Amino acid sequence: MSTGEGRSAVGTGAEGRDGAGGTGVEGAGDHPVSEALHLIRRRLGALPEGRGNNYWLPTRADRHRRAYISANSTLLRAAAEHAGLPPEMLAGIAWREVEGLPRAVDDIAYGVRRVIRALAPGPLARRVRDADKTSMGPLAVQVRRAAEVLGYDPGALGGRQRRVVVRAVREPRQNVFIAAAYLAQLRTECDFAAVPAERLTPDQLQELAARYNGGPYYRVPAAQRYGRAFARDLGAAVEALG
């Protein structure tokens, strides 16, 4: 990725719990909720509400990053455990992603891209970014990446499946678990895939952060800068995690 720039600021509590109330299993018939998403929602049932997920306001201040990580320490630790990651890995990604433009910008961009690519003439539509590459939620996960880690085929999402995935990746608490699952997936592609979570080195965590930003192109300069920034601020993120 980047799964994109973060779109969260300190302020409100978790909004909507899946956008329409409740984190229980939804979807039946031909397009049930995937087992991976079902397990995430079951785990969330025992966790506190998310905090600091302001939808409208931008933020650039480190104090907002610290406040988000501190307020959501239990959630971040649970998501890291669920994915077999050290909690500092997820805290470090949160430090990088919960600043920037408000998350409402991503939601609007997703809707606009979907409409244009569906209705515009071919040449114009091809100039518009694929809506499923839009990053959403406090840890900025692309819709297509969320679909992959949740067990859906991102190239063949039906309408109901896409709605389930988009609601999940937009909901702040589920977003954190999805981001952790994506990091775990990326880790399987690394030379250190078999290293226990508690024995991952700082250099290995930095590489994983670069992969989170760049995906298969993690060696490009932008992704490498992301990895170095992750490493630089990791101590502050861990301190905020408590």
N, C-alpha and C positions, 0 to 999 in steps of 0.2 A: 504494500500500500504506500504513499501514505494511504492508509484508510482515509486520509484527508486531514485537514486541520481540525482541531477540536472545536466543539460548538457548545461548551458548557461554561456556566459561571455560577458562582455561589449565590444562593438565594432561596429558591423554592424547593419543596420536596419533590419526590418522584411524581411525575405527571401521569395520570391516566391509567397506570398499571396495565400496559398493553394497549394504550390509546383509547380503550373503551370500557375500562373497568374490569378488574380482576386479572390474575395471572394464571387462572386455571386453564386446563386443556380446552382448546376450542377446535372446531373443525371436525367434521364427521363425514361419513359416506366415502366419496372417492378421494378426498384430499385431507386425511387426518393430520394432526400435528405430528411431526416426526418424533421418534423415540428420543433423540438427542435433546430436542426442545422440551419435550415432556419431562425429562430428567432435570433439566435446568429449572423449570417452573416448580417442580416438586421441591428442589433444594431451596428455592427462594421463599417457599412457604414458611420456612423456619428462620428466615433472616429479617432484619429490620428494614424499614423503608429506606430508600435511597434519599440522600440529601445533597443540596448544592447543585441541583440540576436545572438552573434557571434557563428558561427557553428563549428569552428575548434579548438579554443584555450581553454585549461583548465584554471580554476581560483580557487583560494582558499582565496582571500583577501576580507576582509569586505568592502573595498572601492568599489569593484565590485558589491557587494550586494546592497550597498547604491545607487550606480549609476544606477543600473537596476531599483530599486523601484522608485527612484526619476524620472527617465526618463519615466517610464510607470505608473505614479501615476493616470493619468486620466483613463487609461485602467483598472487598478486594481480596482479603485473605481466603475467604470461602471459595471465590472463583478460582484463585490460584491453586488451591488444594484440589478442587474439582478437576482441574486440567493438568495436575501433576507438575506445577511450576513453583519456583520460589516466589513468595509474595512480593519481594522487592522488584521482581521483573515487571509485574503488573502495576505496581506503584510507580515505577519509572516511566512506563508508557503513559499512565494517567497524567503524570507531571507534564509530559510533552503535549498531550492531546486535549486537556480540559481548558486550554486557553484559546483565544482567538475569537472568530465571529460567532454570533449566537447560533444555536442549533436550528432555529427556525429557517435560517438561510438554506441549509441543506434540504430541509423538507420542501421548501418552495422550489428549489432547483430540481429536485427529483420529479415533482409534479409537472413542471414546465417541460423538462426533457422528455417525459413520457408522452405528453400531448404533442409536442413538435414532431417527435419521431414517428408518431402514429398518423398524424394528419398532414404534415408538410410534404411537398414534392420531394422525390428521391434525393436530388442533389443537395437540397437544404437540410433534409433530415440527416444525411450522412455527415454533415458538418457539426452536428450537435452530439455532445458526449452521450454515450450509452447511459441511460438512467440508472441501470444496475451497477454502474461504477461510482455512483454517488455515495459519499461517506456519511454516516448518520450516527447519532448518539454521542455520549460524552467521550468515548474512546475511539470515535471516528472509524467505524467499520463499514466497508463497502457492502452494498446489498448482495452482490454476487459472492463475496467471500463469506458472508453470513449464511447464504444458501448452501454453500459447499460444506461448511463445518456443521451445519444442522442436518445434513443428510439429504438435501434436495439436489437435483440436477440444475445448476444455474442456467444452462442452455435450453432447458425445456420446462420452465416454471409455468404452471397453469395459473389462471387468474386468482383462484382461491389460495393456492400455495404462495404466490407472490405476496398477497395481502398478509398472510400469516408471517412470512419472513420479514416484510417491511415493518409490521407492527412490533415484532420482536426486537429488531435491531434499533428501532426508535425508542423503545421503552428503556429508561436508563439502567435499571438493574439487570435486565436480560442482556443489554448491550455489553455490560462488563463481563458477564459469563461468556458471551459470544467472542469477545476480544480475546479472552483467555484461551478459549478453544482454538482460535485461529493461531495464536502463538504456539500452542501445543502442536498443531499441525505443521507449522513451519519448523519446529524443532526436529521433527522426524526427518527433515531434509538435510539436517546438519551432520557434520562429522561427529558431533558430541551428543547424538540422539540417545545413546545408551548411558550417558553420564547421569547419576542420580541428581535430582533437582537441587539438593542442598550442597552439591559439590561443583555446580557450574561456576566457572571462573568469571571475573569481570569482563575479560575479553570475549568470552562466549556469550554473555548477556548482551554486550554491545553488538555483536554480530546478529543476534536474534532481533534486537531492536532495529537494526538496519534492514533486516528481512521484513519486519513488520511494515516498515515504510515503503520499501521498494519491491517487495515480492521477489519474483525471479530476477529482477534488475537491481538487487540490493548492492551491487558493486558500483553503481553509478554515483557520481559525486554527491547528489542531493541526498540519497539514502545513507551514504557514508557520513555526511554531515549530521544527519539525524541520529545515527548511532553514536557519534562523538558527543553530541549534545546530551543524549540519554546518559552516557557514562559520566559526563561532567556534573549533571544534576542528580545523579542517583543517590548520593548521600543525603541531599535535602529531601528527596522523596521518601527514603527509608526513615528519616527522622520524623517526617509528617505521619508516616504509617504507624509509628509508635511501637 
